[in-house]
Amino acid sequence: MKRVSHATWSTILSVVYLGLMSNFLVLVGALPLVVLLMTTDPAYSWPLLAAAAPLSAPALSAASATFREYSRGENQVVRTFLKAWRATWRKGMLLGLFAVAVEVVLLVDVRAVSASQASVVIVPVLAILALIVAATALVALVALSEAPGARLRDILRASLYLSVRRWYLTALSFLVLGIQIALFTTMPAIAIGLTAAPALYIAWANSRHTLRPVLELEEAVA
């Protein structure tokens, strides 16, 4: 039997450290939302959840930056995360606030028209719009981690266009995140402590690939 080399062990341990520390940092950044999800019934506490959700957005953007830097050989997970959080927290919260506000309006509209005869036509349209808003927000947070100095208007425009154009990548991200949410409802400790980082990594990788045309153009201009 061949011995596992030191380099292999080093790589394995660094990946484990990336996952565990990213889980912890995202948990801290999203703590108000996580606490509410674990201690309240979302059917009744959704206004509080809507208020807490934007606070979690910068943590997702910071995690995206951490994954990117790790792929480039940077192993300082905590320092990279905190640096990215400081650079993106204002715009990240604005993105989160915008996305949550639009989602709330759309879902309230669904509730309002669900009993009417027009619901057969209107509800599917509103549901599609809600998915587009969620996809745009996800890709926009990754785009923000790539270009913290970019204007929000430009980030939203590019994210909306590319997330719809490359819908298959968006669908895969939603599938992985949906599994993560389902796991959270049944085994929150495992979802928070182990699987959050892998799920976020896949969503980041898909979103970054979605943004490739814009990123390649930016590199060419630079």
BELRAJO-V851653 format. One line per field, one symbol per residue. ss: DSSP state (H for helix, E for strand, C for the rest). A space follows every 50 residues. Layout:
BEGIN
ss=???
END
This chain:
BEGIN
ss=CCCCCHHHHHHHHHHHHHHHHHHHHHHHHCHHHHHHHHHCCHHHHHHHHH HHHHHHHHHHHHHHHHHHHHHCCCCCHHHHHHHHHHHHHHHHHHHHHHHH HHHHHHHHHHHHHCCCCCHHHHHHHHHHHHHHHHHHHHHHHHHHHHCCCC CHHHHHHHHHHHHHHCHHHHHHHHHHHHHHHHHHHHCHHHHHHHHHHHHH HHHHHHHHHHCHHHHHHHHHHC
END
